[in-house]
Amino acid sequence: MTTSAGTDLSQIDISDLSLWDDGPPHEVFERLRNEQPVHWSPLEGFAHEAGFWSVTRFEEIASVGRDFETFSSEMGGILAVNQFMPDDQIPDDAPGEPLYFMRMMLIAQDPPRHDRLKALVQKAFTPKRSLDHADRIREIVNLVYDNALQRHPDGKIDLVQDVGVYVPAMVIGDMLGAPREDADKLVDWTNRTTAFEDPRVVGDMSDTWEALKEVFEYVWNLVEARGEERQDDLTSALLDAEVDGEKLTAGEICMFWFLLMVAGNDSTRATFCSGYLSLLEDPEQMELVKSGAAGPEQVVEEFVRFHPAFAYMRRTATKDTEIAGQPIAEGDKVLMWYVSGNRDASAFDNPHHFDVGRTLNEHQGFGGGGRHFCLGAGLARLEMKIWLEETLRRFPEMKLDGEPTRLSSTFLNQYRTIPVAV
Ligand code: HEM
């Protein structure tokens, strides 16, 4: 890694996967925050992307995130998928341009359409409504641990693969109306459509396209089953939803469903598993949790600050502008690195210290604020709180039982495996 003090920062391409082998390259981000808080990474081999700006300080991430008029989610999408997918890897039979699909989801839309679409489901995700799911979440966590122990009676389980992937898949699956037996499918689709930088998960991009097609088919079967008789689930709600007097198109319903599935799945498992690993690795912090000196809500908040599930989200400048004095041209891509904002010393005391006792913890793990703030934050907080409580109750002596491995990604900040003994 070429990050030692003195390395010319202009030579650093933050999207270079080799920087991310051991997780987010915090020492690089530290240098960027201090020396070049708005940093240009040039890219080669991407016909429509010359490079991108990285915004690394808490303050500028917040201001870019809030200014949706200057920094659009819709123009270029929120993911650097276009940029990290060289043109020659897009299969000929790909069902259209990636951006076209992305823009059907509210995460890649600007107001006013974004706000109208978000309002359709916002009620189902308020912290108060999320509480309605508490008993079900507790039941799911226990079911998942029981299943894991049935598969591994010796108590040697993988916190990610045996537990982590299933809890959020079943929670969001229940809300969407997908049967629990289909949890494996939801997990598989989530992996194949997000972990495209890791060849162990996605062979090539046609895997991702194939998964998207499967999701569409699956959602459409659910929709058809509700054609006759509505259920108390989000699929039925999407079917009846109207924006400006018009029903959602088939594509919009499928992509909305897909967004809720992926966003609800991937992030929550990533955050919980990484957070729990931090506790297993730090007996002092674990003791604070077990003794109740740090409350579960507080602990979960530190999980999200210390291990934000999404390393960045992207925006595109709608006009010539500047960020912290750095001119940005219309059409330039801007990545807000939440992994960096959450370690900014101007926002957090001792930011690299995992500290479950933090009281002031206004982090950017659920986004930098503004219109795109995470829809599922209330649900995720509740889910991780219950998950934490049940894990501590059932397995107070859980121990790390081998070397965890990371997923290769500059976007998904997560472990692939965390072997534990319970
Ligand atoms: C620990 C768990 C989670 C983390 C860390 C997380 C993180 C985020 C972040 C950073 C964003 C901001 C996107 C942007 O800036 O463009 C976001 C948006 C979003 N999240 Fe979450 N999320 C989590 C759980 C969930 C859950 C459980 C759901 C449930 C469905 C969900 C649904 C969404 C949706 C729909 C958006 C788009 C909101 C918009 O564009 O207005 N998330 N999330």
Residues whose N, C-alpha, C, O or C-beta is under 5 A from the ligand:
A	BS01	HEM	I78 L106 I107 L260 A263 G264 S267 T268 T271 A309 F310 M313 Q364 G365 F366 G367 R371 H372 F373 C374 L375 G376 A377 L379 A380
